[in-house]
């Protein structure tokens, strides 16, 4: 293999997924275990075969051959005794030996059926025994007692020769069987040694395979997952610039890459949001500063307009009193217009001053009983309420931490509007409700007046916005705008309930304790003196 061919192979291996590594690992492990199992089974089978051959064939064959020799010797002893003495009782060992011989030969034939060499030795023993029996043992055993001695003496030499052949055949057979038994024993011991080595090797290989699998899982799966988890925890802890290094199989590297891509995207999103938040903070600061400057400007402008407007109003009233009726009707009309304009300008400037004071001079938070504040407000509006024949009811009202002056202004504007914008020919009915919603109190002021068109539900809270002409309903159009400012200053919201159609219903919320207010413009000595004069 050349150097140019190696990188593609490595790239091929690096592209393997966890599933593929596991599949290949399991397949190789199963193949190795199957091979080891087959080797162990063969060793056990071979050991069992040799052991069975030794126990069931070689040892019984040797024992039977020795018994066969004993049976033949018993025959020879009986024949020799009968030939010397002629006593018939000496034939008993011969006949017993014949029976044992037949049994032993059959036993050996069965045991040595699968061993040609041993069967050849057994056949040599059988032929030698049959030759000795035919030439010596059987004629002597069948001879009468009075003639047996002569026959035994006649065949003594031949009997010795033929029986020596029997002894030689039996000895050769036993030596061969002993050699086979020894060989089987040696084979068994060798196979036991091989078995021990094989199973030791199998144990070592299984341990090595288990260690290899464990190390492969640790390096290929566990360690990359631990590293990925550690990187994820580091990123979750706030270090979003911490990179994720991909490692392990291809699918884990892809997972790491996707998580790192998500991290980079989050970093970009966070950077974008941080930049947007910075811009919003800057815009909010600019807006707060602009609002403060506008409030300061409105206060100063309206405050500075008080004196010249007071002069204009005084002199136009003097003109009206001194020269009224002395000039023509058009001059009187002009004077009336001037007086009315000056008075309305005075009302507008006073209302603007009150609006600009919210959060500036009226910023004293203390425990306020809203029921008592409402009672004082109703006392203040008692003349208008009696003239309109209005009925004012309310639910039990809570005690909150708020500015008492602002709460009075809030009730005065809401109830004053409910009485003012009544239906012609119908006595006003106003109800103030209060209920707790979570951590806030929700209040509603409901009347049976002319109502507010849903189209203007947001417009009515804009300063100086009027839905009716001054001839129909008096006022400067600043009341609900002031209510909105007071409610928001105390951490609540206010809106028109557009689902109510039998009049108007204003709903607003107040917190038990107002939020931490931003730095309000500091009231000047002029502000305080003006406030004291207003009081």
C-alpha positions in Angstrom: 0.0 0.0 0.0 1.4 3.4 -1.0 1.4 6.5 1.1 -1.3 8.0 -1.1 -3.7 5.2 -0.3 -3.6 5.5 3.5 -5.4 8.7 4.2 -8.6 7.6 2.3 -8.7 4.5 4.4 -8.3 6.5 7.6 -11.0 8.9 6.4 -13.2 5.8 5.7 -12.7 4.5 9.3 -13.3 8.0 10.7 -16.6 8.1 8.9 -17.9 5.1 10.8 -20.8 5.8 13.1 -21.4 4.5 16.6 -23.9 2.0 15.3 -21.4 0.7 12.7 -18.6 0.4 15.3 -20.9 -1.5 17.6 -22.1 -3.7 14.8 -18.5 -4.6 13.7 -17.4 -4.9 17.4 -20.2 -7.3 18.2 -19.7 -9.3 15.1 -16.0 -9.7 15.7 -16.6 -10.5 19.3 -19.2 -13.1 18.4 -16.8 -14.6 15.8 -13.9 -14.8 18.3 -16.2 -16.3 21.0 -17.6 -18.8 18.4 -14.0 -19.8 17.4 -13.0 -20.1 21.1 -16.1 -22.1 21.8 -15.5 -24.4 18.9 -11.9 -24.9 20.0 -13.0 -25.6 23.6 -15.7 -28.0 22.4 -13.2 -29.9 20.2 -10.7 -30.2 23.1 -13.4 -31.4 25.4 -14.7 -33.9 22.8 -11.2 -35.1 22.1 -10.5 -35.5 25.8 -13.7 -37.4 26.3 -13.0 -39.7 23.3 -9.5 -40.6 24.6 -10.8 -41.0 28.1 -13.6 -43.3 26.9 -11.2 -45.3 24.8 -8.9 -45.7 27.8 -11.6 -46.6 30.2 -14.0 -48.5 28.0 -11.6 -50.2 25.6 -7.9 -50.3 26.4 -8.0 -51.2 30.1 -10.9 -53.7 29.8 -9.1 -55.3 26.8 -5.9 -55.8 28.8 -7.8 -57.2 31.8 -9.7 -59.6 29.5 -6.4 -60.7 27.8 -4.9 -61.5 31.2 -8.1 -63.4 32.1 -7.8 -65.3 28.8 -4.2 -66.2 29.6 -5.4 -67.4 33.0 -8.1 -69.5 31.4 -5.6 -71.1 29.0 -3.2 -71.8 31.8 -6.0 -73.5 33.8 -6.7 -75.7 30.7 -3.0 -76.6 30.4 -2.8 -77.4 34.2 -5.8 -79.7 34.1 -4.6 -81.5 30.9 -1.1 -82.0 32.4 -2.6 -83.4 35.7 -5.0 -85.7 33.9 -2.2 -87.0 31.7 0.1 -87.8 34.6 -2.5 -89.2 37.1 -5.3 -90.3 34.8 -7.7 -89.0 37.5 -10.9 -87.6 35.8 -11.3 -84.7 38.3 -8.3 -83.0 36.7 -10.5 -82.4 33.6 -12.7 -79.9 35.6 -10.2 -77.0 35.3 -9.8 -77.8 31.6 -13.5 -77.6 31.0 -13.9 -74.4 33.1 -11.0 -72.8 31.3 -12.7 -73.6 27.9 -15.9 -71.8 29.0 -13.9 -68.8 30.3 -11.8 -68.8 27.0 -14.9 -68.6 24.8 -16.3 -65.7 26.9 -13.0 -63.8 26.9 -12.5 -64.3 23.2 -15.9 -62.9 22.5 -15.3 -60.0 24.9 -12.0 -59.2 23.2 -13.6 -59.4 19.8 -16.1 -56.8 20.8 -13.6 -54.5 22.4 -11.1 -54.7 19.6 -13.6 -54.5 16.7 -12.3 -51.1 15.6 -8.5 -51.9 16.0 -7.2 -54.0 13.1 -3.7 -54.6 14.7 -5.2 -55.8 18.0 -7.7 -58.0 16.1 -4.7 -59.6 14.3 -3.1 -60.3 17.6 -6.3 -61.8 18.9 -6.6 -64.0 15.9 -3.0 -65.2 16.4 -3.9 -66.1 20.0 -7.0 -67.9 18.8 -5.2 -70.0 16.2 -2.4 -70.9 18.6 -4.8 -72.0 21.3 -6.9 -74.0 18.8 -3.7 -75.7 17.4 -2.7 -76.6 21.0 -6.2 -77.8 21.8 -6.5 -79.8 18.6 -3.1 -81.5 18.8 -2.8 -82.0 22.6 -5.5 -80.8 25.0 -8.6 -82.3 23.3 -7.1 -85.8 22.5 -5.8 -86.1 26.0 -9.0 -84.9 27.6 -11.0 -87.4 25.4 -8.7 -90.4 26.1 -9.7 -93.0 28.7 -7.9 -92.9 32.1 -6.0 -96.2 31.4 -4.6 -94.9 28.1 -4.1 -91.3 28.9 -0.6 -91.6 30.4 0.8 -93.2 27.3 -0.8 -90.6 25.0 0.4 -87.8 27.2 4.0 -89.1 27.1 3.7 -89.5 23.4 2.7 -85.9 22.8 4.6 -84.3 25.6 7.2 -82.7 23.3 4.6 -81.5 20.8 2.4 -80.2 23.6 5.3 -78.2 25.0 6.1 -76.7 21.6 2.5 -75.7 20.8 1.8 -74.3 24.3 5.0 -72.2 24.0 3.5 -70.8 20.9 0.3 -70.1 22.8 2.3 -68.3 25.5 4.2 -66.3 23.0 0.9 -65.2 21.2 -0.7 -64.3 24.6 2.5 -62.4 25.6 2.6 -60.5 22.3 -1.1 -59.6 22.6 -0.7 -58.4 26.2 2.4 -56.3 25.3 0.5 -54.7 22.4 -2.5 -54.0 24.7 -0.3 -52.6 27.4 1.4 -50.4 24.8 -2.0 -49.2 23.5 -3.1 -48.5 27.1 0.0 -46.6 27.8 -0.3 -44.7 24.6 -4.0 -43.9 25.4 -2.9 -42.7 28.9 -0.2 -40.5 27.4 -2.6 -39.1 24.9 -5.1 -38.4 27.6 -2.5 -36.6 29.8 -1.3 -34.7 26.7 -4.9 -33.8 25.8 -5.6 -32.7 29.4 -2.5 -30.5 29.3 -3.7 -29.1 25.9 -7.2 -28.7 27.4 -5.8 -26.7 30.4 -3.8 -24.5 28.1 -6.7 -24.0 25.7 -9.1 -23.0 28.4 -6.5 -20.8 30.1 -6.0 -19.2 26.7 -9.7 -18.9 26.2 -10.0 -17.2 29.6 -7.2 -14.8 28.8 -8.7 -14.0 25.4 -12.1 -13.4 26.9 -10.6 -11.1 29.5 -8.6 -9.3 26.7 -11.7 -9.1 24.5 -13.7 -7.7 27.5 -11.0 -5.2 28.2 -10.8 -4.2 24.5 -14.5 -3.8 24.3 -14.5 -1.7 27.5 -11.7 0.5 26.3 -13.3 0.8 22.9 -16.6 1.9 24.5 -14.7 4.3 26.8 -12.7 5.9 24.1 -15.3 5.8 21.4 -18.5 6.6 23.3 -18.1 7.3 27.0 -15.2 9.7 26.8 -16.6 11.7 23.9 -20.0 11.9 25.6 -18.4 13.0 28.9 -16.4 15.6 27.0 -19.5 16.8 25.2 -21.4 16.9 28.5 -18.6 18.8 30.1 -18.5 21.3 27.3 -22.3 21.7 27.4 -22.2 22.3 31.2 -19.4 24.9 30.7 -21.5 26.7 28.0 -24.7 26.4 30.2 -22.7 28.0 33.0 -22.3 31.2 30.9 -19.0 30.6 28.9 -20.6 30.8 25.5 -17.3 31.3 23.8 -16.1 27.9 24.9 -15.7 25.8 21.7 -16.9 22.2 21.5 -14.2 19.9 20.1 -15.8 17.0 18.1 -14.4 13.5 18.9 -15.5 9.9 18.7 -17.4 8.2 15.9 -18.9 10.2 13.0 -22.4 10.5 14.5 -21.1 11.9 17.8 -18.8 14.3 15.9 -21.8 15.4 13.9 -23.8 15.9 17.2 -20.9 17.9 18.6 -20.8 20.0 15.5 -24.5 20.6 15.6 -24.3 21.6 19.2 -21.3 23.9 18.5 -23.2 25.4 15.6 -26.2 26.0 17.9 -23.7 27.6 20.4 -22.3 29.9 17.7 -25.8 30.9 16.7 -26.7 31.6 20.3 -23.6 33.7 20.7 -24.6 35.6 17.6 -28.2 36.0 18.9 -26.9 37.0 22.3 -24.6 39.5 20.8 -27.4 40.9 18.6 -29.8 41.0 21.6 -27.1 42.6 23.8 -26.5 45.2 21.2 -30.3 45.7 20.8 -30.6 45.9 24.6 -27.9 48.5 24.8 -29.6 50.5 22.1 -32.9 50.2 23.9 -31.3 51.2 27.2 -29.8 54.2 25.5 -33.1 55.0 23.9 -34.9 54.5 27.2 -32.4 56.8 28.9 -32.8 59.3 26.2 -36.6 59.0 26.4 -36.6 59.3 30.1 -34.4 62.3 29.9 -36.6 63.8 27.2 -39.7 63.1 29.2 -38.1 64.7 32.3 -37.1 67.7 30.2 -40.6 67.9 28.7 -42.2 67.7 32.1 -39.8 70.3 33.4 -40.5 72.5 30.3 -44.3 72.1 30.8 -44.0 72.9 34.4 -41.8 75.9 33.9 -43.7 77.1 30.8 -47.1 76.9 32.6 -45.6 78.4 35.8 -44.1 81.3 33.9 -47.4 81.9 32.0 -49.3 82.3 35.3 -48.3 85.9 35.9 -48.9 87.4 32.4 -52.1 85.3 32.0 -53.3 86.6 35.4 -52.7 90.2 34.1 -54.5 89.5 30.9 -57.5 87.9 32.7 -57.6 90.8 35.3 -57.5 93.6 32.8 -60.0 92.0 30.5 -62.4 91.6 33.4 -61.8 95.2 34.4 -62.6 96.2 30.8 -65.8 94.1 31.0 -66.9 95.7 34.3 -65.9 99.3 33.4 -66.9 99.6 29.8 -69.5 96.9 29.5 -72.6 98.4 27.9 -70.8 101.6 27.1 -69.5 100.4 23.7 -71.4 98.8 20.9 -72.6 95.2 21.0 -69.6 93.9 18.9 -67.1 95.4 21.4 -69.0 93.8 24.3 -68.8 90.5 22.4 -65.1 90.9 21.8 -64.6 91.6 25.5 -66.6 88.5 26.4 -64.5 86.4 24.1 -61.3 87.7 25.7 -62.5 87.0 29.2 -63.7 83.5 28.3 -60.4 82.7 26.5 -58.4 84.0 29.4 -60.4 81.9 31.9 -60.1 78.8 29.8 -56.4 79.4 29.4 -56.2 79.7 33.2 -57.9 76.3 33.6 -55.6 74.7 31.0 -52.5 76.1 32.6 -53.6 74.9 36.1 -54.5 71.5 34.7 -51.1 71.3 33.0 -49.4 72.3 36.2 -51.3 69.5 38.1 -50.3 67.0 35.4 -46.6 68.0 35.5 -46.6 67.8 39.3 -47.5 64.1 39.3 -44.3 62.3 40.3 -42.5 65.6 41.1 -44.1 67.2 44.1 -46.7 64.5 44.8 -44.3 61.7 45.5 -44.8 60.7 49.1 -45.5 57.0 49.5 -47.3 56.1 52.7 -50.1 53.8 53.9 -53.3 55.1 52.3 -56.8 54.0 53.1 -58.6 54.3 49.8 -62.0 54.4 51.4 -61.1 57.5 53.4 -59.6 59.1 50.2 -62.8 58.3 48.3 -64.9 59.8 51.1 -62.9 63.1 51.0 -63.2 63.1 47.2 -67.0 62.7 47.4 -67.1 65.5 49.9 -65.2 67.7 47.5 -67.5 66.8 44.6 -70.6 67.0 46.8 -72.1 70.1 45.0 -71.8 68.6 41.5 -73.1 65.2 42.8 -76.2 66.8 44.4 -76.9 69.0 41.4 -76.8 65.9 39.1 -78.7 63.7 41.6 -76.0 61.1 41.3 -75.8 57.9 43.4 -72.2 56.8 44.3 -71.7 53.2 45.7 -68.5 51.3 46.3 -67.2 47.9 47.5 -64.8 47.7 50.5 -61.6 49.4 49.4 -58.1 48.2 50.5 -55.3 50.1 52.2 -52.2 50.5 49.9 -48.9 52.2 50.0 -49.3 55.2 47.7 -49.2 58.9 47.4 -52.4 60.2 49.1 -52.6 63.4 46.9 -52.3 61.4 43.7 -55.0 58.9 44.9 -57.3 61.9 45.6 -56.7 63.3 42.1 -57.3 59.8 40.6 -60.7 59.3 42.3 -61.7 63.0 41.6 -61.1 62.7 37.9 -62.7 59.3 37.5 -65.9 60.0 39.5 -66.0 63.6 38.2 -66.0 62.3 34.6 -68.7 59.6 35.5 -71.0 62.4 36.9 -70.2 64.9 34.2 -70.7 62.6 31.1 -74.2 61.5 32.1 -77.1 60.8 29.9 -79.6 63.7 29.5 -82.7 63.3 31.8 -81.2 60.3 33.7 -79.6 60.4 37.2 -76.0 59.2 37.2 -75.3 55.9 39.0 -71.6 55.2 39.7 -70.2 52.1 41.3 -66.6 51.5 42.4 -65.5 47.8 42.6 -62.3 46.3 43.9 -60.9 42.8 43.9 -57.5 41.2 44.3 -55.9 39.5 41.3 -52.7 37.7 42.2 -50.3 40.4 43.6 -52.3 43.3 42.3 -55.6 45.1 43.1 -58.0 45.6 40.2 -60.5 48.6 40.5 -63.4 49.4 38.2 -65.4 52.6 38.0 -68.7 51.9 36.3 -71.4 54.4 35.3 -74.6 54.6 33.3 -73.6 57.6 31.3 -73.0 58.2 27.6 -70.1 55.7 27.4 -67.0 55.7 25.3 -66.9 54.4 21.8 -64.3 51.5 21.5 -62.8 53.4 18.6 -61.6 56.0 21.1 -60.7 53.6 24.0 -57.0 54.6 23.7 -57.4 58.2 22.5 -59.2 59.3 25.7 -55.9 58.8 27.7 -53.9 61.2 25.6 -53.4 64.6 27.0 -55.8 67.4 25.7 -57.8 64.9 23.7 -61.5 65.7 23.7 -64.3 63.7 22.3 -66.9 66.5 22.7 -67.0 70.2 22.2 -66.5 72.6 25.2 -70.1 73.8 24.7 -71.4 70.2 25.3 -69.1 69.3 28.1 -66.7 71.5 30.0 -63.1 70.5 30.7 -59.6 70.6 29.4 -59.3 66.9 28.2 -56.5 66.2 30.7 -58.3 64.2 33.3 -57.9 60.7 32.0 -54.4 61.4 30.9 -53.6 62.4 34.5 -55.3 59.2 35.7 -53.1 57.1 33.4 -50.0 58.9 34.6 -50.9 58.3 38.3 -51.7 54.6 37.8 -48.6 53.9 35.8 -46.5 55.8 38.4 -47.9 53.3 41.0 -47.0 50.3 38.9 -50.4 49.6 37.4 -52.3 49.8 34.1 -55.5 51.5 33.1 -57.9 50.9 30.2 -61.5 51.3 29.0 -63.6 48.1 29.3 -64.9 47.9 25.7 -67.1 44.9 26.6 -69.4 47.1 28.7 -72.1 48.8 26.7 -74.5 50.3 29.3 -72.3 53.3 30.0 -68.6 53.6 30.6 -66.3 51.3 32.7 -62.8 52.3 33.5 -60.6 49.5 34.8 -57.2 50.0 36.4 -54.7 48.1 38.7 -52.6 49.2 41.6 -49.8 47.3 43.3 -49.8 47.0 47.1 -46.5 48.8 47.1 -45.4 50.9 44.1 -42.2 49.9 42.2 -38.9 51.7 42.8 -39.4 54.9 40.9 -36.8 56.3 38.6 -35.0 59.4 39.6 -37.6 62.2 39.3 -36.7 65.8 38.6 -35.9 67.6 41.8 -38.5 70.2 42.8 -37.1 73.7 42.9 -37.8 76.4 45.5 -40.1 78.0 42.9 -42.0 74.8 42.6 -42.5 74.6 46.3 -43.6 78.2 46.6 -46.0 77.7 43.8 -47.3 74.6 45.4 -47.8 76.4 48.7 -49.7 79.2 47.0 -51.9 76.7 45.2 -52.7 75.1 48.5 
